[in-house]
Amino acid sequence: MDVFDTPTPELQTMPLGLYDLVTYSIVAAGFALFAYFLYSWTSRGEIGVRYRPAVLAGLCIAAVATLSYLVLFIRWDTGFTLTDGVFTPNAEAARATIYPRYVDWTVTVPLLTAELLAVCSLAGARARNLRFSTMAAAFLMILTGFLGSQVLAEGRDRTALVVWGLISTAFYAYLYVALIGAVRSSMSSMSVEAGRSLRNAAIVLLGTFGVYPLVYAVPVFVDVTPAWLTGMQVAYSAADVLAKVGFGVLVHKVAKMRTAEDVAAGIDTHPESVWVSNVHHSEGVLPAMAGGRTQFADNTVDDAPEFADHPRHPHEHHEVEHLREHGLGDGRVPAGGARHGATRTADDRH
């Protein structure tokens, strides 16, 4: 065993400024996660049923992360005592200023992989198998990292840090390959804009996953200092916000756009019009009524007899009539409208 002779990271004596900086990062991250929880809760109805598991996963992630940051703040606030102008650690409480993060990640990191896969195009057994394998790999990635950084020799054994860090990295490598493969195979089945947002979401998620092993590896190469503890806490807080809030907002956008595409293609319904970045992507369409009629969100009913050959595309007739009523040419839907929906800004509609 190669054990460090410096104090554990959590038991560093903190200068005033560095202590306040860590406090700031913890509180700001907690508020950001709570704001994302409120956003996800109030906007969940914007997403169609097919992609709603992504929103539910995001809600669970935000709720768990917010609670974990509350615990982390309490531990950080009670873990140090101001003495002679510096914050000295209270060993029992200060020791709990890092491992609550691992408890959070044990739940939220597997859910992050499920959130991404929920807006991909995989279905059936393939989707179930990939969801199970990626969630299991995410869980094991966190567990093995926890063993090296917190359990074995209280994270002070350099050999244990390296061995368990490499094992954790192996699970990360699998996640990288599996999730990138799922995203690439899904992009051809959606619009260019939705595919671009899905790609960006995967980049944000996997990129921020890479921050954690970098911070984990620092004690292997340098001595732990108060400045290092500050950098670690700030980096973890920033990465949590980016991986959960930034990623979640991108996934929410993909889910909205895919909802609009399904409505425009006639393979699903949604009671509200779908708008993304102030651009109109689809009308509100209610489920079909008895007798083959389609009811739209404005309570109009369309028997659509001329759609006998295309019973899955009643929205096209509604869109044509909508354009005619507003005096827009001969009422033909713009090119691409049948697949991705006619996109119009708020000014275009009036």
Secondary structure by P-SEA (a helix, b strand, c coil): cccccccccccccccaaaaaaaaaaaaaaaaaaaaaaaaaaaaccccccccaaaaaaaaaaaaaaaaaaaaaaaaaaacccccccbbbbaaaaaaaccaaaaaaaaccaaaaaaaaacccccccaaaaaaaaaaaaaaaaaaaaaaaacccccccccaaaaaaaaaaaaaaaaaaaaaaaaaaaaacccccaaaaaaaaaaaaaaaaaaaaaaaaaaccccccccaaaaaaaaaaaaaaaaaacaaaaaaaaaaaaaaaaaaaaaccccccbbbbccccccccccccccccccccccccccccccccccccccaaaaaaaaaaaaacccccccccccccccccccccccc
